[in-house]
Amino acid sequence: PSEVNEQVNSTLDRAGDSATCSDAVAQQFIHDPNDRQRLLETPEVRKRIDFLIKFLKKAGPSV
């Protein structure tokens, strides 16, 4: 829905770095609390982004 797109775009516009961006994407698209917590506890930003890419590819258009 356009409302969600606007919220995501607004959040990403405010994200000043990769860590904040990955956290914002996780907040919007990872609904399982265990998966989200695992991502947020990963200190290396590159690993967070890799996790997100794998998650989004696996989830496909359903997210």
C-alpha positions, 0 to 999 in steps of 0.5 A: 500500500502507498501508506507503507511505501511512504513510511518506509521512504520517510524512514530511509530518508532520515537514515544517515548510515547503513546501520540505521537503514538496515534497522529501518528495513528490518522494522518494516519487513521482518515480523518474526521477533526472533529474526528481528532480534537476531538481526539487531544483535548483530554488531557488524553492519555488513552482516546485518545487510547480508541477513536482510538480503537473504531474508527478503529474497527468501520471503519474496513478494509476500513481504 
